[in-house]
Amino acid sequence: WANTEFKFNISEADINLSDLKHFVPELEHLKKHTTISAKIDGTLDNLKATNLNAKYGNTLSISANIEAIGLPDIKNTYFKGAINHIKFDKASIQDIIANVSKQPFVLPDEVGNLGLCQYSGDISGYISNLVLYGNLSSNIGNIQTDVNLKIRDNFNLFLINGRIGSNHLQLNKLLPKSGLSNISFNSNSQIKLSTKEPLSAKTKIDIQTFGFNNYNYKNIEIDGEITPTMFVGKFLLDDPNGYFNFNGKVAQDNNIKHFDFDAELKNLNLNKLNLI
């Protein structure tokens, strides 16, 4: 099949992806309604799709110019191209990964708070090791990315490594009970997203503004490891209402909080910071 030649235009077609299982076996279990339009040419092992527009189910869609080298072995196929948009939400990602991997797949609850997401930019690499340079918009705001995305353990582990930033991200929508609000930042991070463990990140962050407990902090630097219940590392706050230099650990285990750190405090106004 690899030397099969293609050259045709698809104006708009309804297709059943499972019918293509002889070319790409991973498509066998993709049963939802799919529409596609594109100009496609080349051989199966070096295929170019220009003006590609496709939609799978009600939410997952893509508009792009893509080149795929290595089909029908999708795991070892190299992709590169310009993405006008990829639209997705938690449910659509769970569904397509579960069908491709042939096992249940559930993302952390926090991912659902992102709502409908849209990525635009450049993409290159293998399905298990992609480079993404562009912009991701979601229910909580926009994120600029220049990252490497690795997929491991049969889609049960996602590793994101690189630069991530935002001018305005609404953390209160992502973590409603945290007391957090808006943040603007630039970071170099290693993020671990797993179906078997809580979200975690090792990161260096330069935060211009950060909202917590109805106060907008300024000038924060963070270098450490973060999970939903723990922070280990260095934290520097140089705000008009206080200077705080922290090095250590804060964690919560069930209802018990643990503190082990060294800290330097200067001119800290707890009242204006809404901490008392």
N, C-alpha and C positions, 0 to 999 in steps of 0.2 A: 504493500500500500504506500510505502514511503515515496516511491517515484511517480505516484499518480499525479497527473498534471491538472490544474484547475485554472480556468479563466472565464469568469462570468460576473454579471451584475445581478444583484438581488434588489429589486425595488422595495418590496416589503413582503415577507413570507411568514406563514405560520409553520413551525417545525416541531417535531418531537425529538428532543435531544437523545432519547434512548435509542432511536433508530440509527444513530451514528456510532453505536457501541463497537461496531466492527473496525472503525477507524480509531476511536478513543474509548477503550473499555470502561474508563471511569465515568462515562456519561450514561451508563446503562440504567441507573436508578433515578435519573433526573426526569421526573414525570410531569412537571408543571408546564402550563401553556407558555410557549416561547415564540417571540416574534423577532425577526432579524432583517436588516437591510445593509448591504455592503457591496463594495467592489473587491472581488477576491481573485488573486492570481498567484501562480507559482506551483511548486510541488508540495505534497503533504508535509515533507520534512523541511520545507523552507517556504512558508506561506505568508503572504502579505494581505492584510485586510484594511482597505482605506474607506473612509466615511462609514465606518462600522457603527451601527446602532442596533442594540439588542436589549430585549427585556425578558426576564425569566420570572414568572409568577406576577404578583401584584406590585412588588417593590424593587427587586434587584434589577438594575439596568446599567448599561454602559454605552458611552459614545466616545469613539477613539479611532486612532490610526495605529494598528498593531502589526508587528512582525513576529512570527513564531517559528523557531528553528529547532527541529527535533521531534515533531509529532510523527507517529501517534503515541510515543512514550511520553505522556504529559509530565511525569515526575522529572524527566531529564530534558524537558523542552525549555529553551531560552526565549524569553519574551522581552521585547523592547517596543516603546512607542510613546505617543503623546495622548494623554487622557483628557478629553473635554470634560467628562464627568463619569464617575461611578457612584451610583446611588444604592444605599443599602440600609438596613436596620438590623437590630439584634435577631429578630425572628428569621429574616431571610438568610443571614450568615449561618445561623444554627442549622437551618434546613438544608442548605446546599452542602455544608461540610459533613453533616450526618449522612446524607445520601452518597456522597463521594467516598467517604471513609467506611460506610456500611456499619456504623455504630452510633448510638445516641451521642449527641454533642450539646452541652449546655454552657453558655457563657455566664460569667458572674452577673448578679443582679444589677450592679452599677452600670453595666454596659447598656441596659435597657433605657436608662435615663438620658442617653445621648440622642434618642429619638431617631429621626431620619437623617442619615449622614450622607455627605456628598464630597468626594475627593476629585480634585483636578490637578494635573501636573504631569510629570514624566515618570515612567516606570521602566525598570529593566531588571533582568535576572531570572532565576528559576522559581517555580512555584513555592519552593521551600526556602528561598533565599533571594528576596527582592529588595531593590533600592527604590525608595519613593521620595521624589522631590516635588513638593507642591503644597496645596492647601486643602485642609480637611475642615468642612463646616458641619456643625451639628446643633442640637437643641441647646447646648451650653455655650456655644460660641465658635470662633474660628481658630484653628491651629495651623501654623506653618511648619512643614516637616522637611527634613533632609536626613532620612533614616534608612537603616538596613532592617528589614523585617525577616526573621527566620521562623519557620514553622517546623515543629518537632513533635515526636510522640504521636504520630497519626492525627494531627490537628488538635491535640490536647494541650500543646504548649506553644505560646507565641513569645518571641524575644524581639524587642524593639530597641535598637541602639543608634544614637545619633542626636542631632540637634532638633529641638522642639521649642516653639515659642508661640505666644499669643499676646495680642494687645488688649483683649478683654474676654476672659473666660469666667463663666458663672458656675463656680464650684458648688454653690448651694443647690443647684439643680442636679448635680452629679451625686452629692452626698448631703441629702436634705437635713439630716439630724446632726451635722458636724459643727454648726455655727459658722461655717465658712461662707464667704460671698464672692465678690469679684477679685480677679487676679490678672495682672499683666506681667509677663516674664519672658526670659530666654534661658534655655537650659541645654546641657549636654547630659543625656540620660541613658541608662540601661533599664528597660521596663520588662517585667516578667508577668505575662498574663496566662494563667493556667486554669483548666477546668477542675484541677485537683487541689489547688492551693489559692489563698487570697492573693489579690494583686499586690505586687511589690516593685520597688524601683530603687536603683542606685543612681544618684543624680547630683550634679552641680548646677545650682539655679541662681540666677541674678534676677531678683524680683523688684520691679519698680513700685508696684502697689499691690496690696493684699488685704482683703477684708475679712475680719473675724470679730464676731460678737458686736456687730454694728460700729466697728471702728476701722478706718482705712489706714493701715500701716504703710510706711514708705522705707525704701532702702534696706532690703533684706538680702543676705547671702546665705545659701544653704549648701552643704556638702555632706551627704550621708545617705543612709538607707531608710526608706519610708515604706510602711505598710498601713492598712487601715487602722491598726492598733499599736503602731510602734514607730519611733524615730530614733536612730542611732547615728551620731555624727556631730558636725559643727553647725552652729546657727549664729549669725551675726545680725543684729537689728541696730540700725543707726537712725532712729526716728526722732522727730521734734519732741516727742513725749517720752523719750527714753532710749538709753543705750543698753544693749543686752548682748553679751558675748557668752555663748553656751557651747560646751563640749561634753557629750555624754549620751545618756539613754533615757527615754521616757516611753513607757509601755503600759498597756492595759491587758490583764488576763481575767476574763469574765468581768466581774465588778471590782477587781482589785487593781489599783494603779501602782506602778513601780517607777521610782526615780533614782538615777545614779549618774550624777554629772558634776562638773565644775562650771561655775558661772561668774561673770563679772557684771555688776549692775551699776549704772550711773544715771542720775536724774530721771528715774523711772516714775512716771505719774500714773499710778494704777487706776485712779478715778477717771482720768481722761481717756485711758485705754479701755474703759468699761470692764476692767478685771475685778474691781470691787465697786 
